Amino acid sequence: MSTDLPPVSPENAADSDAILVERTVAGDQKAFELLVIKYQRRIQRLIGRMVRDVDLVEDIAQETFIRAYRALAQFRGESQFYTWLYRIAVNTAKKALMDLKRNPTVSENAYKSADDDETSPLENELTTSETPDAVLASKEIAEIINAAMEALPEELRQAITLREIEGLSYEEIAEAMICPIGTVRSRIFRAREAISAKVKPLLENQSGKRW
């Protein structure tokens, strides 16, 4: 193992993807373990939005990281590491679904963040009040949003998921989906309009709340 590479610790790992990739390629398996720890839960949530069978999520996530490890030498840093990893996760999930002859769907847990500090902007809109009526209304809204998301064409669903749930920038989404940024903006606009059309009637009946 090379000794001239900078040390890696959990404290400085947050912004050191390039260093971790470099160390992994040089033979440091601990460096790749840090990448797995950093992104495992995000990848699992991403896959969970495509695969309804929760028992498959962990297996597909594991296969994603195996494929990423094998292809890591091909990563050139032209995009963010997570963007590159996202592509592998999506392709791995699609392959698994094709093998099982299933269609990608949004799971019921798609909007439930594993960590409170990673709650999506969409979900924040639904949990601002704790009264019984508000909780019931939030559940109804969540069900409508879930159904609206599930009904979206795949490219619109992916774009709005990356923007509103994963929090990626338009530039990062364009890289992940391999399309012009204008196309990303169009897809997100169309997705929001489709979801809004389903949610707005319910919101308008709740004390002037707006989508």
C-alpha positions as CSV (number, residue, x, y, z in Angstrom):
1,M,0.0,0.0,0.0
2,S,1.3,3.5,-0.8
3,T,2.4,5.6,2.2
4,D,2.6,8.9,0.4
5,L,-1.1,9.4,0.2
6,P,-2.8,11.7,2.8
7,P,-4.4,10.0,5.8
8,V,-8.1,9.6,5.9
9,S,-10.4,9.9,8.9
10,P,-14.1,10.2,9.4
11,E,-13.6,13.9,10.3
12,N,-12.2,14.9,6.9
13,A,-13.9,12.3,4.8
14,A,-17.0,14.5,4.0
15,D,-15.2,16.5,1.3
16,S,-12.5,14.1,0.3
17,D,-14.2,11.8,-2.3
18,A,-11.4,12.4,-4.8
19,I,-8.8,11.4,-2.2
20,L,-10.7,8.3,-1.1
21,V,-11.1,7.3,-4.8
22,E,-7.3,7.8,-5.3
23,R,-6.5,5.7,-2.2
24,T,-8.9,2.9,-3.2
25,V,-7.4,2.6,-6.6
26,A,-4.0,2.5,-4.9
27,G,-5.1,-0.5,-2.9
28,D,-6.5,1.0,0.3
29,Q,-9.7,-0.9,0.9
30,K,-10.4,1.1,4.1
31,A,-10.8,4.2,1.9
32,F,-13.5,2.5,-0.1
33,E,-15.2,1.5,3.1
34,L,-15.5,5.2,4.0
35,L,-17.2,5.9,0.7
36,V,-19.6,3.1,1.4
37,I,-20.4,4.4,4.9
38,K,-20.8,7.9,3.5
39,Y,-23.3,7.0,0.7
40,Q,-24.9,3.7,1.7
41,R,-28.0,5.1,3.2
42,R,-28.6,7.6,0.3
43,I,-28.2,4.8,-2.2
44,Q,-30.5,2.6,-0.3
45,R,-33.2,5.3,-0.2
46,L,-32.7,5.9,-3.9
47,I,-33.2,2.2,-4.7
48,G,-36.1,2.1,-2.3
49,R,-37.9,4.6,-4.6
50,M,-37.5,2.3,-7.5
51,V,-38.1,-1.1,-5.9
52,R,-41.2,-1.9,-3.9
53,D,-39.8,-5.1,-2.4
54,V,-37.8,-3.8,0.6
55,D,-36.0,-7.2,0.8
56,L,-34.3,-6.4,-2.5
57,V,-33.0,-2.9,-1.6
58,E,-30.0,-4.0,0.5
59,D,-29.0,-6.6,-2.1
60,I,-29.2,-4.1,-4.9
61,A,-27.3,-1.5,-2.9
62,Q,-24.6,-4.1,-2.2
63,E,-24.4,-5.0,-5.9
64,T,-24.1,-1.2,-6.7
65,F,-21.1,-0.8,-4.5
66,I,-19.5,-4.0,-5.9
67,R,-19.9,-2.7,-9.4
68,A,-18.6,0.8,-8.4
69,Y,-15.5,-0.8,-6.8
70,R,-14.7,-2.8,-9.9
71,A,-15.1,0.2,-12.1
72,L,-13.5,2.8,-9.8
73,A,-10.3,3.0,-11.9
74,Q,-12.6,4.3,-14.7
75,F,-13.8,7.2,-12.6
76,R,-12.2,10.4,-14.0
77,G,-13.6,13.0,-11.6
78,E,-15.4,14.7,-14.5
79,S,-18.6,14.6,-12.4
80,Q,-19.3,14.4,-8.6
81,F,-18.6,10.9,-7.2
82,Y,-22.2,10.6,-6.0
83,T,-23.5,11.5,-9.5
84,W,-21.4,8.7,-10.9
85,L,-22.5,6.3,-8.1
86,Y,-26.1,7.3,-8.7
87,R,-25.9,6.2,-12.3
88,I,-24.6,2.8,-11.3
89,A,-27.3,2.4,-8.7
90,V,-30.1,3.2,-11.1
91,N,-28.7,0.8,-13.8
92,T,-28.3,-1.9,-11.2
93,A,-31.8,-1.5,-9.9
94,K,-33.2,-1.5,-13.4
95,K,-31.4,-4.7,-14.3
96,A,-32.7,-6.3,-11.1
97,L,-36.2,-5.3,-12.0
98,M,-35.9,-6.5,-15.5
99,D,-34.5,-9.8,-14.2
100,L,-37.6,-10.1,-12.0
101,K,-39.9,-8.8,-14.7
102,R,-41.1,-6.0,-12.4
103,N,-41.8,-2.4,-13.1
104,P,-40.1,0.5,-11.2
105,T,-42.4,1.9,-8.6
106,V,-42.3,4.5,-5.8
107,S,-42.4,2.7,-2.5
108,E,-44.6,3.8,0.4
109,N,-41.4,4.8,2.3
110,A,-40.0,6.9,-0.5
111,Y,-40.5,10.1,1.4
112,K,-39.4,8.8,4.8
113,S,-35.9,10.0,5.5
114,A,-33.6,7.7,7.5
115,D,-32.3,10.8,9.4
116,D,-34.3,13.7,10.7
117,D,-31.7,16.2,9.4
118,E,-32.1,14.7,5.9
119,T,-35.8,15.3,5.6
120,S,-36.8,16.4,2.1
121,P,-38.2,19.9,1.4
122,L,-41.3,18.2,0.2
123,E,-41.7,16.4,3.5
124,N,-41.1,19.6,5.5
125,E,-44.2,21.1,3.9
126,L,-46.2,18.2,5.3
127,T,-45.1,18.2,8.9
128,T,-45.2,21.8,10.0
129,S,-48.2,21.2,12.3
130,E,-48.8,18.5,14.9
131,T,-52.6,18.8,15.4
132,P,-54.6,15.7,14.8
133,D,-56.4,17.3,11.8
134,A,-53.1,18.4,10.3
135,V,-51.5,15.0,10.8
136,L,-54.5,13.4,9.0
137,A,-54.3,15.9,6.2
138,S,-50.6,15.4,5.9
139,K,-51.1,11.7,5.4
140,E,-53.7,12.3,2.8
141,I,-51.4,14.7,1.0
142,A,-48.5,12.3,1.2
143,E,-50.7,9.5,-0.3
144,I,-51.7,11.9,-3.2
145,I,-48.1,12.9,-3.8
146,N,-47.0,9.3,-3.7
147,A,-49.6,8.3,-6.3
148,A,-48.8,11.4,-8.4
149,M,-45.1,10.5,-8.4
150,E,-45.8,6.9,-9.2
151,A,-47.8,8.0,-12.2
152,L,-45.1,10.2,-13.7
153,P,-43.0,9.0,-16.6
154,E,-39.7,7.6,-15.5
155,E,-37.6,10.5,-16.7
156,L,-39.8,13.0,-14.9
157,R,-39.9,10.9,-11.7
158,Q,-36.1,10.7,-11.6
159,A,-35.6,14.4,-12.2
160,I,-38.0,15.5,-9.5
161,T,-36.6,12.9,-7.0
162,L,-33.0,14.1,-7.5
163,R,-34.1,17.7,-7.1
164,E,-36.6,17.6,-4.3
165,I,-35.5,14.6,-2.3
166,E,-31.8,14.2,-3.0
167,G,-31.2,17.9,-3.2
168,L,-29.0,17.8,-6.3
169,S,-28.4,20.9,-8.3
170,Y,-29.7,21.2,-11.9
171,E,-26.1,20.8,-13.1
172,E,-25.6,17.6,-11.1
173,I,-29.0,16.2,-12.3
174,A,-28.0,16.9,-15.9
175,E,-24.8,14.9,-15.4
176,A,-26.6,12.1,-13.7
177,M,-29.3,11.8,-16.3
178,I,-26.9,12.6,-19.2
179,C,-29.1,15.3,-20.7
180,P,-28.9,19.1,-21.2
181,I,-29.7,21.3,-18.2
182,G,-32.6,22.8,-20.1
183,T,-34.1,19.3,-20.4
184,V,-33.7,18.9,-16.7
185,R,-35.5,22.2,-16.0
186,S,-38.3,21.2,-18.3
187,R,-38.7,17.7,-16.7
188,I,-38.8,19.2,-13.2
189,F,-41.3,21.8,-14.2
190,R,-43.6,19.2,-15.8
191,A,-43.3,16.9,-12.8
192,R,-44.2,19.8,-10.4
193,E,-47.1,20.8,-12.6
194,A,-48.4,17.2,-12.6
195,I,-48.1,16.8,-8.9
196,S,-49.5,20.2,-8.2
197,A,-52.6,19.4,-10.2
198,K,-53.3,16.5,-7.9
199,V,-52.4,18.2,-4.6
200,K,-53.7,21.7,-5.1
201,P,-57.5,20.9,-4.6
202,L,-56.8,19.3,-1.2
203,L,-54.5,22.1,0.0
204,E,-56.9,24.8,-1.0
205,N,-59.4,23.4,1.5
206,Q,-56.9,23.8,4.3
207,S,-56.8,27.4,5.7
208,G,-55.3,29.0,2.6
209,K,-52.2,26.7,2.4
210,R,-50.6,26.7,-1.0
211,W,-48.5,24.1,-2.9
